[in-house]
C-alpha cells in the first residue's frame, strides 16, 4: 500500500505546512508601548516604571487599570508582559470561584511573571483574601485540619506582578485597592487618536481607507478602540461586497447606518435607553432598576456598557434622584420637549 506524502497527510504530516504556521486570528493589538496610541499619561507612567524595574532587576509594581470597557486595559497587560520580557497569565474575577483556583495559578508563576485579572472587582471575598499576602509578601497561607488540630503553613511564591482591570473601581474593596502601587484611569480616546488607530488597523487588515473614511469611522466609535476595530471590519465587508473595496466617508455612512450606528455612535440599545427615559418616565429622573426592567436588560449592562458614553457626551444626567435625559438627547432623537423640563 502506498503511503501518502506530506501534502496528502494534512495535519498528520511531520512537515509543517505554511497554513499550520499562520496565526488563527490576526490581532490588531499593539505589542509594545511605542506602538500604543493614546492615553499619553498612562503610557509615560508605565515607561518610567518598567525602565526603573529593569534597572533594579525587580518585578514591576502591582498595577490597577480602571475605566469603561474597550479602552485598552487587557492590551496594556499584554504590552507590560512583552516589555518586561516575561510570561503572562490571564484570568478573571468571576473565574476564580475558590481559593484553590487562585493558589493553583499563583504557585505556577515564575520569577517576574505577570498575572492579569480582568474584572477584578468580581473576585469572591474568600478568594480575594488569598491575594493580600500574595501581593504584599509573595506568599500564601494554607490551613490544615480543623479545630485544635489546625496548622498553618506559609508557601513562598516567586515574585510576580499583578495587573488588575475593572470597570467599576468603586466596588473594589479598600484593602485590595491599597495594595496596588500604580493606579491609573483610562479615559475615552480623542477623535485624532482614533483616526490613527483606524489607519493602523486598516493597514494591518490590508484595507484601503482615505482620511474621510477614517475620520467618519472615528466619529462613530464612541471614543473606544475596541469599537472602532469592530466597526472597521463591518465596513470592510460592506466595501468589498457593495463597493470597490476602498473605504471612504460614504461607504462608512452606508455601512454603519445598516448596522444601526448613527452619526454620534449611538446604537439601537442607546437610543432605546434614552427613549425609555423620555417616553415612559417623562425625561426622568428615574432609577436604573426601573429602566432595566422596562428595557428587559441587565442593569450591569446598562451601567458598564451604555451609560459611560452617554454621560460623557451629556445625553444623560445622573442625579441623586436618578437618571435624566438632557436637552441634547431630545435634540439628537428629534423628540419634542415638554414645557418646563429645561
Long-range contacts (C-beta under 8 A, 24 or more apart in sequence): 26-204, 26-205, 28-200, 28-201, 28-204, 28-205, 28-229, 29-75, 29-78, 30-75, 30-79, 31-78, 31-79, 31-82, 32-79, 32-82, 32-83, 33-79, 33-83, 36-72, 36-75, 36-76, 36-79, 37-193, 37-196, 37-197, 37-200, 37-225, 38-72, 38-189, 38-190, 38-193, 38-194, 38-197, 38-225, 39-71, 39-72, 39-186, 39-187, 39-189, 41-184, 42-76, 42-184, 42-186, 45-182, 45-184, 46-76, 46-79, 46-80, 46-83, 46-182, 49-182, 50-80, 50-83, 50-84, 53-84, 54-84, 58-159, 59-84, 59-111, 59-112, 59-159, 59-160, 59-161, 60-84, 60-114, 60-161, 61-161, 61-180, 61-181, 61-182, 62-135, 62-161, 62-162, 62-163, 62-164, 62-179, 62-180, 62-181, 62-182, 63-161, 63-162, 63-163, 63-164, 63-180, 63-181, 63-182, 63-183, 63-184, 64-120, 64-163, 64-164, 64-165, 64-166, 64-169, 64-172, 64-177, 64-180, 64-182, 64-183, 64-184, 65-163, 65-164, 65-165, 65-166, 65-184, 65-185, 65-186, 66-165, 66-166, 66-167, 66-168, 66-169, 66-183, 66-184, 66-185, 66-186, 67-167, 67-185, 67-186, 67-187, 68-167, 68-186, 68-188, 68-224, 68-304, 68-305, 68-308, 68-309, 69-167, 69-224, 69-226, 69-304, 69-305, 70-224, 70-225, 70-226, 70-227, 71-186, 71-187, 71-188, 71-189, 71-224, 71-225, 71-226, 72-186, 72-225, 73-118, 73-165, 73-186, 74-116, 74-118, 74-165, 76-163, 77-114, 77-116, 77-163, 77-165, 78-116, 80-114, 80-161, 80-163, 81-113, 81-114, 81-116, 84-112, 84-114, 84-161, 86-110, 86-112, 86-113, 86-114, 86-161, 87-113, 87-114, 88-113, 88-114, 88-116, 89-113, 89-114, 89-115, 89-116, 90-116, 90-118, 91-115, 91-116, 91-117, 91-118, 92-117, 92-118, 92-119, 92-122, 93-117, 93-118, 93-119, 93-120, 93-121, 93-122, 93-123, 93-124, 94-119, 94-122, 96-123, 96-124, 96-127, 97-124, 97-127, 98-124, 98-126, 98-127, 99-126, 99-127, 99-129, 99-130, 101-127, 102-127, 102-130, 102-131, 102-134, 103-130, 103-140, 106-130, 106-134, 106-140, 106-157, 106-160, 107-140, 107-155, 107-157, 109-157, 109-158, 109-160, 110-158, 110-160, 111-158, 111-159, 111-160, 112-158, 112-159, 112-160, 112-161, 113-158, 113-160, 113-161, 114-160, 114-161, 114-162, 114-163, 115-160, 115-161, 115-162, 115-163, 116-163, 116-164, 116-165, 117-162, 117-163, 117-164, 117-165, 118-165, 119-165, 119-166, 119-167, 120-164, 120-165, 120-166, 120-172, 120-176, 121-166, 121-167, 121-168, 121-169, 121-171, 121-172, 122-171, 125-173, 128-173, 128-176, 131-162, 131-176, 131-179, 132-175, 132-176, 132-179, 134-162, 135-162, 135-179, 135-180, 136-179, 167-304, 168-303, 168-304, 188-222, 188-223, 188-224, 188-308, 188-309, 188-312, 189-223, 189-224, 189-225, 190-223, 191-215, 191-218, 191-219, 194-218, 194-221, 194-223, 194-225, 194-228, 197-225, 197-228, 197-229, 198-228, 198-232, 201-228, 201-229, 201-232, 202-232, 202-236, 202-247, 205-232, 205-233, 205-236, 207-232, 207-236, 207-239, 207-245, 207-247, 208-245, 208-246, 208-247, 209-246, 209-247, 209-248, 210-246, 210-247, 210-248, 210-249, 212-248, 212-249, 213-247, 213-248, 213-249, 213-251, 213-252, 215-249, 216-249, 216-252, 216-253, 217-247, 217-252, 217-256, 219-263, 219-264, 219-265, 220-252, 220-256, 220-261, 220-262, 220-263, 220-264, 220-265, 221-265, 222-265, 222-309, 223-265, 223-309, 223-312, 224-309, 227-265, 231-256, 231-259, 231-261, 234-259, 264-313, 264-332, 265-309, 266-315, 266-332, 269-295, 269-297, 269-306, 270-306, 270-309, 270-310, 271-333, 273-302, 273-306, 273-310, 273-316, 274-310, 274-315, 274-316, 274-325, 274-329, 274-332, 274-333, 275-333, 275-335, 277-316, 277-323, 277-324, 277-325, 277-329, 278-325, 278-329, 278-330, 278-333, 278-335, 282-338, 282-341, 283-324, 283-325, 283-330, 283-337, 283-338, 283-341, 284-317, 284-319, 284-322, 284-323, 284-324, 284-325, 285-319, 285-321, 285-322, 285-323, 285-324, 286-322, 286-323, 286-324, 287-322, 287-323, 288-322, 288-323, 290-322, 291-323
